[in-house]
Amino acid sequence: MLSENNQYLAAFWGIASIILLLFLQWLVATKSKSTTKGAVPGKIDPSLGHESFIFRAHRTFMNTLENIPAMLGCCFLAILVGADPFWTAIFIWLFVAARTVHMILYYAIATDKNPSPRTYFFSFGLFVNVCLFGLCVKTLMSLS
Protein backbone atom coordinates (compact mmCIF):
# COMPACT_ATOMS: atom_id res chain seq x y z
CA MET A 1 0.00 0.00 0.00
CA LEU A 2 1.24 3.50 -0.80
CA SER A 3 2.19 5.63 2.15
CA GLU A 4 1.18 9.30 2.32
CA ASN A 5 4.77 10.44 1.79
CA ASN A 6 5.53 8.18 -1.16
CA GLN A 7 8.37 9.63 -3.21
CA TYR A 8 6.65 8.75 -6.50
CA LEU A 9 3.22 10.13 -5.59
CA ALA A 10 3.49 12.99 -8.12
CA ALA A 11 4.51 10.48 -10.80
CA PHE A 12 1.56 8.23 -9.94
CA TRP A 13 -0.83 11.19 -10.29
CA GLY A 14 0.79 11.96 -13.64
CA ILE A 15 0.27 8.37 -14.79
CA ALA A 16 -3.36 8.57 -13.66
CA SER A 17 -3.69 11.77 -15.70
CA ILE A 18 -2.31 10.05 -18.80
CA ILE A 19 -4.90 7.29 -18.41
CA LEU A 20 -7.67 9.86 -17.83
CA LEU A 21 -6.60 11.74 -20.97
CA LEU A 22 -6.88 8.51 -22.94
CA PHE A 23 -10.37 7.83 -21.57
CA LEU A 24 -11.51 11.39 -22.38
CA GLN A 25 -10.22 11.17 -25.94
CA TRP A 26 -11.88 7.79 -26.37
CA LEU A 27 -15.20 9.22 -25.19
CA VAL A 28 -14.96 12.29 -27.47
CA ALA A 29 -14.05 10.15 -30.48
CA THR A 30 -16.80 7.62 -29.77
CA LYS A 31 -19.47 10.24 -29.09
CA SER A 32 -18.64 12.36 -32.14
CA LYS A 33 -18.72 9.35 -34.45
CA SER A 34 -21.75 7.62 -32.95
CA THR A 35 -23.95 10.69 -33.38
CA THR A 36 -23.55 10.71 -37.17
CA LYS A 37 -26.16 9.20 -39.42
CA GLY A 38 -25.26 5.71 -40.64
CA ALA A 39 -22.27 5.32 -38.31
CA VAL A 40 -20.75 1.85 -38.40
CA PRO A 41 -18.87 0.72 -35.28
CA GLY A 42 -15.14 0.42 -35.89
CA LYS A 43 -15.16 2.23 -39.24
CA ILE A 44 -14.30 5.79 -40.13
CA ASP A 45 -15.53 7.16 -43.44
CA PRO A 46 -12.36 7.23 -45.61
CA SER A 47 -13.54 10.41 -47.33
CA LEU A 48 -13.24 12.37 -44.07
CA GLY A 49 -10.32 14.74 -43.61
CA HIS A 50 -9.11 17.39 -41.21
CA GLU A 51 -12.19 19.53 -41.92
CA SER A 52 -14.25 16.89 -40.07
CA PHE A 53 -14.30 16.92 -36.26
CA ILE A 54 -15.02 13.18 -36.35
CA PHE A 55 -11.75 12.64 -38.23
CA ARG A 56 -9.80 14.93 -35.88
CA ALA A 57 -11.27 13.31 -32.74
CA HIS A 58 -10.48 9.85 -34.11
CA ARG A 59 -6.91 10.85 -35.08
CA THR A 60 -6.33 12.49 -31.70
CA PHE A 61 -7.35 9.29 -29.93
CA MET A 62 -5.35 7.05 -32.29
CA ASN A 63 -2.29 9.28 -31.99
CA THR A 64 -2.46 9.06 -28.21
CA LEU A 65 -2.84 5.29 -28.45
CA GLU A 66 0.35 5.24 -30.53
CA ASN A 67 2.27 7.32 -27.97
CA ILE A 68 1.10 5.96 -24.64
CA PRO A 69 2.66 2.46 -24.63
CA ALA A 70 6.21 3.79 -24.80
CA MET A 71 5.49 6.49 -22.23
CA LEU A 72 3.78 4.18 -19.76
CA GLY A 73 6.58 1.66 -20.24
CA CYS A 74 9.13 4.36 -19.40
CA CYS A 75 7.04 5.51 -16.42
CA PHE A 76 6.89 2.07 -14.89
CA LEU A 77 10.51 1.29 -15.70
CA ALA A 78 11.60 4.54 -14.05
CA ILE A 79 9.71 3.67 -10.88
CA LEU A 80 10.86 0.04 -10.85
CA VAL A 81 14.55 0.89 -11.23
CA GLY A 82 14.32 3.74 -8.72
CA ALA A 83 14.99 6.66 -11.07
CA ASP A 84 15.05 10.10 -9.50
CA PRO A 85 11.44 10.71 -8.37
CA PHE A 86 11.61 14.45 -9.03
CA TRP A 87 12.71 14.11 -12.66
CA THR A 88 10.42 11.14 -13.23
CA ALA A 89 7.44 13.25 -12.17
CA ILE A 90 8.63 16.28 -14.16
CA PHE A 91 8.93 14.24 -17.37
CA ILE A 92 5.54 12.58 -16.82
CA TRP A 93 3.76 15.88 -16.18
CA LEU A 94 5.46 17.54 -19.17
CA PHE A 95 4.16 14.67 -21.30
CA VAL A 96 0.64 15.17 -19.89
CA ALA A 97 0.84 18.88 -20.71
CA ALA A 98 2.15 18.25 -24.24
CA ARG A 99 -0.52 15.65 -25.00
CA THR A 100 -3.27 17.87 -23.58
CA VAL A 101 -2.26 20.87 -25.71
CA HIS A 102 -1.87 18.55 -28.73
CA MET A 103 -5.42 17.28 -28.13
CA ILE A 104 -6.90 20.77 -27.78
CA LEU A 105 -5.14 22.00 -30.93
CA TYR A 106 -6.18 18.92 -32.91
CA TYR A 107 -9.81 19.42 -31.87
CA ALA A 108 -9.73 23.15 -32.62
CA ILE A 109 -7.68 23.50 -35.81
CA ALA A 110 -8.74 21.86 -39.05
CA THR A 111 -5.60 21.96 -41.16
CA ASP A 112 -3.61 19.72 -43.45
CA LYS A 113 -0.63 22.05 -43.07
CA ASN A 114 2.56 20.35 -41.92
CA PRO A 115 3.92 21.24 -39.53
CA SER A 116 0.76 22.41 -37.83
CA PRO A 117 0.77 23.93 -34.33
CA ARG A 118 -0.10 20.53 -32.87
CA THR A 119 3.08 19.05 -34.42
CA TYR A 120 5.25 21.06 -32.03
CA PHE A 121 3.46 19.61 -29.00
CA PHE A 122 3.57 16.10 -30.45
CA SER A 123 7.32 16.54 -30.93
CA PHE A 124 7.78 17.94 -27.44
CA GLY A 125 5.88 14.98 -25.95
CA LEU A 126 8.12 12.59 -27.89
CA PHE A 127 11.22 14.47 -26.68
CA VAL A 128 10.03 14.22 -23.06
CA ASN A 129 9.40 10.49 -23.50
CA VAL A 130 12.95 10.02 -24.81
CA CYS A 131 14.29 12.04 -21.86
CA LEU A 132 12.46 9.76 -19.41
CA PHE A 133 13.86 6.73 -21.22
CA GLY A 134 17.33 8.27 -20.94
CA LEU A 135 16.80 8.73 -17.20
CA CYS A 136 15.85 5.04 -16.97
CA VAL A 137 18.97 3.95 -18.86
CA LYS A 138 21.19 6.24 -16.75
CA THR A 139 19.69 4.79 -13.58
CA LEU A 140 20.11 1.22 -14.84
CA MET A 141 23.75 1.90 -15.71
CA SER A 142 24.39 3.23 -12.21
CA LEU A 143 22.96 0.00 -10.77
CA SER A 144 25.43 -2.18 -12.69
Helices and strands as residue ranges (DSSP letters): H 9-34, H 53-81, H 85-108, H 117-143
